[in-house]
Amino acid sequence: MTQFPSQPPAQPARQRPSVVTAASGLLAIVALLILIYAVVSLVGQNDEFKAAADEYYKSMPGGGGPMKNFQQIGGVVGVVINAVIALGFVALAFYTSQGKQVARILTWVFAGIASLCCVCGAGSVGLQGALKDSIPEGAQRDAYTKMLDAQPGWLVPVSVTVQALIAISLLAAIIMLALPAANAYFKKPVAEWIPPTEQF
């Protein structure tokens, strides 16, 4: 009598829950919104705004120093950084949809950080006008007011709206990936042990 190990049954394909599909879709939408925000920020820095910003930095003690230099290169650098971040969220969207536990954990981490940054960023953009009151009256305040007036009228509402949408989408994705249906999908399947068969 000889014993032969039986072939384990093929594991059935895992069905992706709708919450994981929705979360992955939101991450992809976030990547698109990040690119839109980068383009909006770059387009909003027109020549008039750049000239007003340069005048404002010159009115600061020391001529603006590093802030002036950052203003000159910040637009292009910001687009590059946002593009890299967007690609990161595209990768998280893909691997999360495939049930990769590491991708889910990284999504929780980076989505939490990014949503906090968006909330703070939207608040700082929305409070630009209020900051004017903290600047002493004189040439510096006048230059700052001129810089704000040089911004396109649509820049602040669009920037705040896009950042708010990013934060809401990321928080929704975090919650969806923590639901029980998602937990079951991200668990590694355990192969069932089949006792060997006997053949005579």
Protein Blocks (a to p, Z undefined) as FASTA:
>chain_A
ZZddddddddddddddfklmmmmmmmmmmmmmmmmmmmmmmmmmcfklmmmmmmmmmmpg
hhlpmmmmmmmmmmmmmmmmmmmmmmmmmmmmmmmmnopaklmmmmmmmmmmmmmmmmmm
mmmmmmmmmmmmmpccdjklmmmmmmmmmpcfklmmmmmmmmmmmmmmmmmmmmmmmpmk
lmmmmpccddddddddddZZ
